[in-house]
Amino acid sequence: MLLLEREPDTSNEMDEPAVVATWENRAQIIEIMGSALQMSQEFQDLWNSSGETGRLSQDDTDRLVELLREISDLNEVLMRLA
């Protein structure tokens, strides 16, 4: 059985859960990371679309906020795998 564990950083809060990867949840972790990669690429595309003005359209801004929420949700799911 493969077991990877992130050691908690003692300089931070002691209540942080450790992320544990096992063969049982490997597929789920890979799926989460794949989703994060896709969201990251979309985030980059939105950022690049702002062009020289540094501004996004309202639709792009709405999508950016949605992406940030989705990334937060993925993080929560990943932390619950411990």
C-alpha positions as CSV (number, residue, x, y, z in Angstrom):
1,M,0.0,0.0,0.0
2,L,1.3,3.4,-1.0
3,L,1.0,6.0,1.8
4,L,2.1,9.6,1.5
5,E,1.6,12.0,4.3
6,R,2.2,15.7,4.5
7,E,3.8,16.5,7.8
8,P,2.0,19.4,9.6
9,D,4.1,22.5,9.8
10,T,4.6,23.1,13.5
11,S,5.0,26.8,13.0
12,N,1.3,27.0,11.8
13,E,-1.9,25.9,13.5
14,M,-1.7,22.5,15.0
15,D,-5.3,21.7,14.0
16,E,-4.5,21.4,10.2
17,P,-5.3,18.0,8.9
18,A,-2.7,16.0,7.1
19,V,-3.4,15.0,3.5
20,V,-3.0,11.2,3.2
21,A,-2.8,9.5,-0.2
22,T,-3.4,5.8,-0.4
23,W,-4.1,3.5,-3.3
24,E,-7.8,3.7,-2.2
25,N,-8.1,7.4,-2.8
26,R,-5.5,7.8,-5.5
27,A,-8.0,8.1,-8.3
28,Q,-9.9,10.8,-6.5
29,I,-6.8,12.8,-5.8
30,I,-5.7,12.6,-9.4
31,E,-9.2,13.7,-10.5
32,I,-9.0,16.7,-8.1
33,M,-5.6,17.6,-9.4
34,G,-6.8,17.3,-13.0
35,S,-9.7,19.7,-12.2
36,A,-7.3,22.1,-10.5
37,L,-5.1,22.0,-13.6
38,Q,-8.0,22.8,-15.9
39,M,-9.2,25.6,-13.6
40,S,-5.7,27.0,-13.4
41,Q,-5.4,27.1,-17.2
42,E,-8.8,28.8,-17.5
43,F,-7.7,31.3,-14.9
44,Q,-4.6,32.0,-16.9
45,D,-6.6,32.4,-20.1
46,L,-8.9,34.9,-18.4
47,W,-6.0,36.8,-17.0
48,N,-4.4,36.9,-20.5
49,S,-7.6,38.1,-22.1
50,S,-7.5,41.2,-20.0
51,G,-4.9,42.4,-22.4
52,E,-3.2,45.8,-22.1
53,T,-6.1,47.3,-20.2
54,G,-5.8,45.0,-17.3
55,R,-9.6,44.8,-17.2
56,L,-12.0,41.9,-17.6
57,S,-15.5,41.9,-19.0
58,Q,-18.3,41.4,-16.5
59,D,-18.8,37.9,-17.9
60,D,-15.1,37.1,-17.4
61,T,-15.1,38.6,-13.9
62,D,-18.1,36.5,-13.0
63,R,-16.3,33.4,-14.3
64,L,-13.2,34.3,-12.4
65,V,-15.1,34.5,-9.2
66,E,-16.8,31.2,-10.0
67,L,-13.3,29.6,-10.6
68,L,-12.0,30.9,-7.3
69,R,-15.0,29.3,-5.5
70,E,-14.4,26.0,-7.4
71,I,-10.8,26.0,-6.4
72,S,-11.7,26.6,-2.8
73,D,-14.2,23.7,-3.0
74,L,-11.5,21.4,-4.4
75,N,-9.2,22.4,-1.6
76,E,-11.9,21.5,1.0
77,V,-12.5,18.1,-0.7
78,L,-8.8,17.4,-0.8
79,M,-8.4,18.2,2.9
80,R,-11.3,15.9,3.8
81,L,-9.5,12.9,2.2
82,A,-7.2,12.8,5.3
